[in-house]
Amino acid sequence: MNGIDTLEGAVVVVTGASGGVGRAAAVEFGRNGARVALLARGEAGLEGAAEEVRTAGGQALVVPVDVANAEAVEAAAERVVTEWGRIDVWVNCAFSSVFAELGRIEPDEFRRTTEVSYLGFVYGTMAALRRMRPAGRGTIVQIGSALAYRGIPLQSAYCGAKHAIVGFTESVRTELMHDHSDVAITMVHLPAMNTPQFRWLLSRLPQQAQPVPPIYQPEVAARSIVRAAIRPRRAYWVGVSTVQTIIGNRLIPGLLDRYLGMTGYSSQQTDEPRPADQPANLWEPADRTVDHGMHGPFGDRSKATSVQAWASRNRRALGAVGAALGGVAMIAAASRRR
């Protein structure tokens, strides 16, 4: 797949940019000299993210939008082109969801989750392709998850959306290949992340929700997202737990069913009771008037680096080094036999 030549001066759109992984990615793009359009609903969160992008060295354009509204997404894309002339990279990262058993989720809540977390990706991809295909270049980065391959309890709406994104992206990729297009589409699958989502998603759990350990800081994901924009490939896997989950589900899905049935409830809840007045951003943004920042409350338990993610981003260089070392070993062995 072709990427873009440089991020210096590139025009990047990031949905879900007001917090968490989307915000971390926006800042990382800014650090690489990009012009970053930040799309989300929460205006306070967007302004906070824009300031961080500028501080990192990039330019920022705030575009409040609900990605579940196809017309609004199209209008947002047109505004970016009007302001900056083109779109080089589009990152779909926005989502919302419900922490609850299926029997405690209302049909309209499940529909809303699907509209934001799946159809928002569809609408974003459509808007990006309308501008990238005529230009003959560009990269679309879909933010996936280990849960795109392995469903877990209490997250049926989210897991369903992430699974759908994989099928959708594979279909679009084959269409681009058929047309011999230089537009690239790639996925970045993430592990558990320390983001504000666990304090603002709609929850009906008795205790506070938490990510299933091991937990990583959003910056770990951001570095792989930026790499995917420059050097897109079919997919990037971030974190050892993501690799273990995806491969494990291919090999022992039935065993994982039973394991998650026994442990999936407790591993996703802390010992802290959930406040009755906790905000829920399913219908209204939790960061409209208050900026919750990039990180969640699990910083003391979160990893700031991932050796696996670094190796994945640099696998070509590692392969070359490995081949060179192998060659040296062969020469040394041959010398000893003389």
C-alpha positions in Angstrom: 0.0 0.0 0.0 1.1 3.5 -0.7 1.3 6.0 2.2 2.0 9.7 2.1 5.5 11.1 1.6 5.7 13.3 4.8 3.5 14.5 7.6 5.1 18.0 7.5 2.3 20.2 6.3 0.0 17.2 5.6 -3.8 17.7 6.3 -5.0 15.1 8.8 -8.6 14.6 10.0 -9.2 12.8 13.3 -12.6 11.9 14.5 -13.1 11.4 18.2 -10.4 13.9 18.7 -11.6 15.5 22.0 -10.2 12.8 24.3 -8.5 9.4 24.6 -6.8 7.8 21.7 -8.2 10.2 19.1 -6.7 13.1 21.0 -3.4 11.4 21.5 -3.2 10.7 17.8 -4.1 14.3 16.9 -1.3 15.6 19.2 1.2 13.0 17.7 0.3 14.2 14.2 0.9 17.8 15.3 4.2 16.8 16.7 5.1 15.6 13.2 4.2 19.0 11.7 0.8 18.1 10.4 -2.3 20.3 10.1 -4.9 18.5 12.1 -8.7 18.9 11.9 -10.3 17.7 15.1 -13.8 16.3 14.8 -15.9 15.4 17.8 -19.0 16.7 19.7 -17.5 18.0 22.9 -16.4 21.6 22.4 -14.4 22.0 25.6 -12.6 18.7 24.8 -11.9 19.9 21.3 -10.5 23.2 22.4 -8.2 21.5 24.9 -7.1 19.1 22.2 -6.5 21.9 19.7 -4.2 23.7 22.2 -2.2 20.5 22.8 -1.8 20.1 19.0 -0.5 23.6 18.6 1.8 23.3 21.6 3.2 20.1 20.0 4.0 22.1 16.8 1.1 21.5 14.5 -1.9 23.6 13.3 -5.4 22.8 14.6 -8.9 23.2 13.2 -11.8 22.6 15.5 -14.9 21.1 13.8 -17.7 20.1 16.2 -19.6 17.3 14.6 -21.7 14.2 15.4 -20.2 11.4 13.3 -23.5 9.6 13.3 -24.9 12.3 11.0 -23.7 11.6 7.5 -24.6 15.0 6.2 -22.7 16.6 9.1 -19.6 14.5 8.4 -19.7 15.5 4.7 -20.0 19.1 5.7 -17.0 18.8 8.1 -14.9 17.3 5.3 -15.8 20.1 3.0 -14.9 22.6 5.6 -11.5 21.1 6.0 -10.9 21.2 2.2 -12.1 24.8 2.1 -9.7 25.8 4.9 -6.7 23.7 3.9 -7.2 22.6 0.3 -7.2 18.8 0.6 -7.3 15.8 3.0 -4.2 13.5 3.1 -5.1 11.3 6.1 -8.4 10.5 7.7 -8.4 8.7 11.0 -11.7 7.2 12.2 -11.6 6.9 16.0 -14.9 8.2 17.3 -17.1 5.8 19.3 -19.6 5.5 22.1 -21.1 2.5 23.8 -22.9 1.0 26.8 -21.5 -1.1 29.6 -24.3 -3.6 30.4 -25.6 -7.1 29.7 -27.6 -7.2 26.5 -30.9 -7.6 28.4 -30.3 -4.2 30.1 -29.6 -2.3 26.9 -32.5 -0.5 25.3 -32.9 -0.9 21.5 -32.4 2.8 20.9 -29.2 2.7 22.9 -27.8 -0.2 20.9 -28.8 1.6 17.7 -27.1 4.8 18.8 -23.9 2.9 19.6 -24.0 1.3 16.2 -24.6 4.7 14.5 -21.6 6.3 16.2 -19.2 3.5 16.5 -19.8 1.7 13.2 -21.7 4.0 10.8 -19.5 6.9 11.9 -16.6 5.0 10.4 -18.6 4.4 7.2 -19.6 8.0 6.8 -16.0 9.2 7.5 -14.6 6.7 5.0 -17.1 7.9 2.4 -16.3 11.5 2.9 -12.5 10.8 2.8 -12.8 8.7 -0.4 -14.8 11.4 -2.2 -11.8 13.6 -1.9 -8.9 11.2 -2.0 -10.0 9.2 -5.1 -10.0 12.2 -7.4 -6.6 13.3 -6.0 -5.2 9.8 -6.4 -3.6 9.7 -3.0 -4.4 9.5 0.7 -4.6 7.2 3.7 -7.6 6.1 5.8 -6.8 4.7 9.2 -9.5 2.8 11.0 -9.1 2.4 14.8 -10.0 -1.1 15.6 -9.5 -3.3 18.7 -8.6 -6.8 19.9 -12.4 -6.9 20.5 -12.9 -6.7 16.7 -12.0 -10.4 16.7 -13.0 -11.5 20.2 -16.3 -10.5 21.8 -16.5 -10.2 25.6 -19.4 -9.9 28.0 -20.9 -6.5 28.9 -19.7 -4.9 25.7 -21.9 -6.5 23.0 -22.7 -3.1 21.3 -19.1 -2.1 21.1 -17.8 -5.6 20.0 -20.5 -5.8 17.3 -19.5 -2.4 15.9 -15.8 -3.3 15.9 -16.4 -6.6 14.2 -18.5 -4.8 11.6 -15.7 -2.3 10.9 -13.3 -5.1 10.0 -15.7 -6.5 7.4 -16.5 -3.1 6.0 -12.8 -2.2 5.7 -11.9 -5.4 4.0 -14.6 -4.8 1.4 -13.5 -1.2 0.7 -9.8 -2.4 0.4 -10.7 -4.9 -2.3 -12.6 -2.2 -4.2 -9.6 0.0 -4.1 -7.4 -2.8 -5.3 -9.8 -3.6 -8.1 -9.5 0.1 -9.3 -5.7 0.1 -8.9 -6.1 3.1 -6.6 -3.2 4.6 -4.8 -5.5 5.4 -1.8 -4.7 3.2 1.1 -6.9 1.9 3.9 -5.4 0.3 7.0 -6.5 -0.7 10.5 -4.8 -0.3 13.9 -6.1 -2.8 16.5 -5.7 -1.7 20.1 -5.5 -3.3 23.6 -7.1 -1.8 26.7 -6.3 1.9 26.9 -6.3 4.4 29.8 -8.8 6.8 28.4 -11.7 8.8 30.0 -14.3 6.5 28.4 -14.6 4.4 31.5 -16.0 7.4 33.4 -18.3 8.7 30.7 -19.8 5.8 28.8 -23.3 4.8 29.7 -23.0 2.1 32.3 -25.4 -0.1 34.2 -22.7 -2.0 36.0 -22.9 -1.9 39.9 -19.2 -1.0 40.1 -17.0 1.4 38.1 -16.0 0.1 34.7 -12.3 -0.5 34.0 -10.2 -1.8 31.0 -9.1 -5.4 31.1 -5.4 -5.4 32.0 -2.8 -5.0 30.7 -3.6 -1.3 30.2 -1.6 1.1 27.9 -1.5 4.9 27.7 -3.1 6.5 24.6 0.3 7.7 23.4 1.3 4.1 22.7 -1.6 3.8 20.2 -0.9 7.2 18.8 2.6 6.3 17.7 1.3 3.3 15.7 -1.6 5.3 14.2 0.9 7.9 12.9 3.1 5.1 11.5 0.1 3.5 9.8 -0.7 6.8 8.0 2.9 7.0 6.6 3.3 3.3 5.9 -0.1 1.7 5.7 -0.4 -2.1 5.6 -3.3 -4.4 6.1 -3.3 -4.0 9.9 -1.2 -3.0 12.8 -1.6 -4.9 16.2 -0.6 -2.9 19.2 0.3 -4.6 22.5 1.1 -8.2 23.3 -2.4 -8.7 24.7 -3.9 -7.7 21.3 -1.7 -10.4 19.6 -2.6 -13.0 22.2 -6.3 -12.2 21.9 -6.5 -12.3 18.1 -4.3 -15.4 17.8 -6.0 -17.1 20.8 -9.4 -16.6 19.4 -8.3 -18.3 16.1 -6.9 -21.3 18.0 -9.1 -21.8 21.1 -12.3 -19.8 20.7 -14.4 -22.2 22.7 -12.0 -22.2 25.6 -12.0 -18.4 25.6 -15.8 -18.4 25.6 -15.8 -20.4 28.9 -12.9 -18.3 30.4 -14.6 -15.0 29.6 -17.9 -16.3 30.9 -16.2 -16.9 34.3 -13.9 -13.9 34.5 -15.3 -11.2 32.1 -17.6 -9.6 34.6 -15.2 -9.1 37.4 -12.2 -8.1 35.2 -14.1 -5.2 33.8 -15.1 -3.7 37.2 -13.2 -2.1 40.0 -14.1 -2.3 43.7 -15.4 1.2 43.5 -19.2 1.7 43.3 -20.5 3.5 40.2 -21.9 6.9 41.1 -25.5 7.3 40.3 -24.9 10.7 38.7 -22.0 9.6 36.5 -22.2 11.3 33.0 -23.1 9.3 29.9 -22.0 10.5 26.5 -24.2 8.3 24.4 -26.6 11.0 23.6 -24.8 14.2 24.7 -21.0 14.8 24.9 -19.6 14.5 28.4 -16.9 17.1 27.5 -19.1 19.8 26.1 -18.3 22.2 28.9 -15.6 20.3 30.8 -12.4 19.1 29.2 -11.6 15.6 30.6 -8.3 15.4 28.8 -6.5 12.6 27.1 -6.1 10.1 30.0 -8.3 8.1 32.2 -7.9 7.4 35.9 -5.7 4.3 35.5 -2.3 6.0 35.0 -0.6 4.2 37.8 -1.5 0.8 36.2 -0.8 1.8 32.6 2.2 1.0 30.4 3.7 4.0 28.6 5.6 1.9 26.0 5.1 -1.4 24.2 8.0 -3.4 22.9 5.7 -5.4 20.6 4.2 -2.2 19.1 7.7 -0.8 18.5 8.8 -4.0 16.9 5.6 -4.0 14.7 6.3 -0.5 13.5 9.9 -1.3 12.7 9.5 -4.9 11.4 11.2 -4.2 8.1 14.3 -2.8 9.8 14.3 -5.7 12.3 14.0 -8.1 9.5 17.0 -6.6 7.7 19.0 -6.7 10.9 18.0 -10.3 11.5 19.0 -11.2 7.9 22.3 -9.5 8.3 23.0 -11.2 11.6 22.0 -14.5 10.1 24.5 -13.9 7.2 27.3 -13.0 9.7 26.5 -16.2 11.6 26.6 -18.3 8.5 30.0 -16.8 7.5 31.4 -17.4 10.9 30.2 -21.0 10.9 31.7 -21.5 7.5 35.0 -20.1 8.7 35.1 -22.4 11.6 34.6 -25.4 9.4 37.7 -24.5 7.3 
